[in-house]
Amino acid sequence: MIGIIGAGISGLSLAYELQKRGIDYELWEASGHSGGVITTQREGPYLFELGPNSILVDQEVEAFVREVVPEGEIQLPNPISEGRYIYRDGAYQKLPAKPNELLFSNYFSLATKWAILRETTRRGQLVPNETLADFFARRFTQEVVDYAVTPFVSGIYFGDPRQLLVEKTFPMLAEYEQKYGSIVRGFAQQKGTQRRKSLSFHSGMQTLPKSISAQLHNVLFKHYVTSVDTTDDGFLLEIRSPDSTTTVAVDQLVLCAPAAVSATLLEPSFPQFAKALSAVHCPPMVAVHTVYKRAHVAHPLDGFGGLHPKVENLFSGGSIWSSSVFDGRCPDDEVLLTTFVGGSLSPTHLDLPEEEIMSRVHQELKELYGIRADRPVRQRIAWWPNGIPQYDRHINPVYEQAAAAESRRLYSCASWQGGVSLADCIKKARRLAERLSASV
């Protein structure tokens, strides 16, 4: 039997794929619900996403989603949401839809446009443990780092590109440099690749884990794995439930829990792996949901949202214009903005009292969007004490230990390895299910 610890999207997807293949498994989840950080809260006419706001899908992931979720629940974004904005020089500037259009826009300086053209003639280099900031400064200019890379990375990892490793965070970029000698040429070669799109659900993102969980035969909630011991032919786990404490033997074990939880469980039997996992940085962050009357907001909100480069010295990292992206998030005469604060770039902002964080978000939104309201119609805050895993220099030992552990039939399928997005986690689970099935 295969044991799975953690019923986030990774564990659920893995269990689903194993079940399809007729492989015996058991999935244990300490909490009383599935989905991990994927949490939706409905409050009257408002739908608040306390975790991910959407899922970015390609053909494979969209097929999986449509397989597990009832067709009537799937929600496509509004066409207006295709626009992406970045705050610069006192206003939001809309990014060109295609990378090559940057050369003909006013977004970058002439020096940077020239650097983009010249990048196609530069030779590729192999720089071990190079950060995203160093990589893009080397290939392009610091302006690209400040006004493209930093806000983009903040929108995905809420991390610092001066710390994140390019080969772990966006391995395709390093691959483009080695294969094509140029990032620009690499993207040009991939121009026929299917463009990904965002999806959500009419009942919110929690629909996805709930739908998967409802189809699983062997998922146990409020079951805490309290210890993991190795045996000659697998593992012996102690599991505590509200009613009892039992021991379960499994042939193979898969970690789908957060890094800190996995580290605690592995300390006795895999001390080096546990040490590496303990060093994974997951900076806290918050999402502040703010509602205003539409008539009080001057900005057209004609896009997905606006990101804030660190060099602009704003309080938040940016906002998703939630009511513009998907219908049904608030009444028609109101708008809902989801604003993110904290992460690696602004950790001290979360030292403030909760009420002050929300107040500062409100004041910033008033200034940025021309809002004529002394206070929001509604405002709430959602905390992520352990945020998104950072693929910095501390992640290398995790990869090394995870690879070594597989020889002892211990596997990993979590956001701290191989990609943090929901789509990444689904794909990793599907690939691992194939491997495990072949070994049974």
Secondary structure, DSSP 8 states (H G I E B T S, - for coil): -EEEE--SHHHHHHHHHHHHTT--EEEEESSSSSSTT--EEEETTEEEESS---EEE-HHHHHHHHHHS-GGGEE---GGGG-EEEEETTEEEE--SSGGGGGGSSSS-HHHHHHHHHHTTS-----TT-BHHHHHHHHS-HHHIIIIIHHHHHHHH---TTTSBHHHH-HHHHHHHHHHS-HHHHHHHTTTS---EEEEETT-TTHHHHHHHHT-SSEEES-EEEEEEEETTEEEEEEE-SS-EEEEEESEEEE-S-HHHHHHHHTTT-HHHHHHHHT-----EEEEEEEEEGGGB-S---SSEEE--GGG--SSSEEE-HHHHSTTSS-TTEEEEEEEEETTT-GGGGGS-HHHHHHHHHHHHHHHHTB--SS-SEEEEEEESS-----STTHHHHHHHHHHHGGGTEEE-STTSS--SHHHHHHHHHHHHHHHHHH-
